[in-house]
Amino acid sequence: MRRRFWPALLALFSLVGPSHADDLLVRQLTAAPPAANPQVLTLATRAADCARKQGLLHGFRHLAVIDYSLPSTQPRLWVFDVARGRLLFQELVAHGRNTGEKIAERFSNVEGSKMSSLGLFQTTETYYGSNGYSLRLRGLDAGFNDNALSRAIVMHGAPYVSEAIAERLGRLGRSWGCPAVRQEVARTVIDTLKGGALLFAYYPDRKWLNESPTLRCGEPRPDAVVARLASAATGGWGGRSARAGTSPTGTRRPWLSS
């Protein structure tokens, strides 16, 4: 497997420390996709650095972020070239059949649940399966997504992911837990991420925010960003949906919650 390094961020961490490096990188990444929640990008960079510190990865160049707090009809997958601070893709992505309808509400790490999982994943190899060209994901969040390989949670293209489907059904079609993308971009997105990139899947779920190994990273309690998001969250992990703010267009925006 070819190593993919994160030279820009690693240099920042060594020079100015993780909190300042987070801020600098997040500002750079959010400049490209204004719809992305900066707090979610902050969590993604911190989870990635935690995985590096724990020896779970050597390095990477690309980072994908999914914000499952947004409805499936809205682009909620962003793929970044971290070394260059560039946005490469902004795409629709499906969630699991039992995770919810238009809005994601429930998540699981259990085989057969047909739910999406949260947390930090690392991509492995590609293969051709029942859904065509697909990308295997290895879960790095013990207890929350570490059954991803055995559950065959993979990235693949799907005919039920498109703007036309969203307009006709009022939501995207749903997978069996996989982050499925549009067939037209699946190969390009998969080839960008294969071989060790990171994927961070977010939802304002209190249990995951408080207990995720890659968010806590050995600390006795969550940091300020995690605590703020967790305080506005309820359920989600096989339970109720989180409370969330609402934008003027009706889109749920948890970072606007009071």
N, C-alpha and C positions, 0 to 999 in steps of 0.2 A: 504493500500500500504506500503510495506516495505521500510524504509528509507535506502538510500545508501550514506555513507559519504565520504568525500574527505579529510581525515586527513592529508595526507602528504602535499598537496598544501595549505590547510588552515593554517597549522603550518608555512609554509614558508612565507605566506603573513603576518602573525602576527609578525614574527621575522625580516624579511628583507625587507618587503614592496612588492607591486605588481609587479613592473618592474623587480626586481631581482628574485622574485619567478617565474615570467614568463620565464626568461632566464634559470633558473635552470631546470624547468620542461620541457621546450621545448628541451633543450640539451639532457635530459634523454629520451624523447619520440622519437626524431629524430635519436638517436643512433640505434634504431631498424629498421625503414623503411627509408633508405637513399633517396628514391624517393619522399618522402613527402617534401613539401615546408616548411621550418622552419617558414617563415612569416605567413603562413596559420595556423600552429599550435599555433603560438603566438596569432593570432586573436581568435582562438577557446578557448584558456585558459582565455583570457581577457573577452570574451563574457560570458563564464561560470561564472567567478567571478562577473561580473556585474549582472547577473541574481540572483546570491546568495545575493548580496547587496540589490537588489530591492525586495527581499522577494519572488521571483518567484519559488524558490526551497529551500529545506532544506539541501540537500547534494546529492552526487552521488559517484559511484565508477568507472563507465565506461564512456568513451568518444569515440564517433564515429565521424570521420572527413571525409567529401567528398570534393574532389577538382574537381569541374566541369570544371575547365580550361583545364584539361587533356582530351584527346579523350576517347570515351567510350570503345575502344579496349584495354585500359591500366588499370591495377588495380588502382583505385582512391578512394577506401573506406578503411580506417584504423580504427580498433577498438582497443582501449587501455584499459588496467587495470591501471587506473591513480594512485591508491594507491601504486601499485608495480612498476610503470613505465615500464610496459611490453606491447609489441605489441601482440595482440591475433589473429587478422585477418587482411589480406591484400587482398582485393577482387575487382572483377569487380562490377560495379553498373550501372544500366540504368538510363537515364534521360527521361523526358517527350517527347511525340511525337512531340509537337509543339515547343519544346525547341531547336531542331536542329537535324541534321543527326548524323554523327560521332562526330562532335564538338558541344558542347552546345553553344547557342547564345542568347536565350531569356528566360526570367523567369517571373513568374506572381504569384499573390496571388488571382486570380479571378476564381470563380467557372466556370467550363466548358472550361477553357483555354487549358487544357491538357498540361500545362507547369509545370516544376519543380519550386520550390520556394527556396529562399536563406535564410540563417540565422540560428539562434539557435532554436532547437526543444528539447522537453523533451518527452521521451517515456512514454506511459501509459500502457494500458492492451492489451493482445493478444485476438484474436478471429479467428474463421474459416469463411471465406467468399468465394467469387467467385474465388479468387486467392489462396485459401488454407489458411494455417496458416499465420496470418498477425499480425502486430504490429502497433497500432495507435500512431500517432505523434501529439503532441500539440505544435503549433508554439508560440515562445516567442518573436519574432520580429514583433511588431505591425506595420501593414501596408505592411509587406513583406511576412510573412508566417502565420499570426494568423488566417487564414481561413483554416488551414490544416485539422482540425477535420471535419468541415462542407464539405470540398472538398473530404474527405476520402483519404487524402494523407497518405499512410501507407507503411511500409516496408513489402515486401513479396517476395517469390521465383517466378521465371518465367522461362519458357523453352527457352525464347529468350535471356537469359543472359548466355553465355558460350563462351569459346575460339573457339569452332567449329563454332558457329554462327558468331563470329567476323571475323574469317578467310574466311567464305563463303560470307558474305555480305559486309565486310570491315567496319562494325560497329556492335554494339549490336542492338537487337530489342529495341523498346521504349515503355514506359508505358504511362499512362494518367496523369503523374506527380509524380508517386511514385518512391522512390529509390528501385528498384527491384534488387534482387541479385540472384546468382545461386541457383537452387532448392536443390542441394546437400548440401549446407551449410546454407540454409535459417533458418531451425529450430534452429540450434546451435547458429547462430548469433542473432536471435530474442530472444532466451531464455537468452542469455548473456545480452542483452540490455533492456529487458522488466522491467517495474516497476520503472522508474525514471531516467534512464541513459540519457545522453545528446548526441545529434547529431548536428554537425555544418556543414552546407553546404555552400561552398565558390565558388565564381566566381569573377573575377576582374571587377565588375560592379560599375561604379562611383556613381550612385544614392544610391545604397544600402550601399556602403562603407562610404559615407558621411552622410547618414541619419539613418542608423540602430540604433535603441534604445539600443541594447546590445553592440554595438561597441562604440557609443558615450558615453553612460552611464552618461548622464547629463552634460557632458563637453561641453563648448561653441563651440569647434572645434575639429576635429579629431586629434589623437595623431600622432607621426611621422611615425609609421608603416602603419597605415591606410592611412595617407596622401600620403605616397610614393606609395602604391598600387593604390590609387585612381587617382594619377596623370598620371599613365600609362594606365588607363582604359577609355573606351568610351562605351556608350550604354549598352545593355545587358538586361535591365529591359523592356522587351517588345520591344526592339529596336535592334540596331546593335551589333555585337560582339565586344568584347574588343580587343584592340591591344595587341599583345603578342610577346615575344621572341621565338626563335626556337632553339631547341637543335640540335646537329649534326645528330640525327636520324629523325628529322622533328617533334618531339613532341613539342607542344606549352608549353613553360615555362615562364609565365608572370614575374617571379622574376628575369629573365635574361634580361628583357627589359631595354633599355637605357633611 
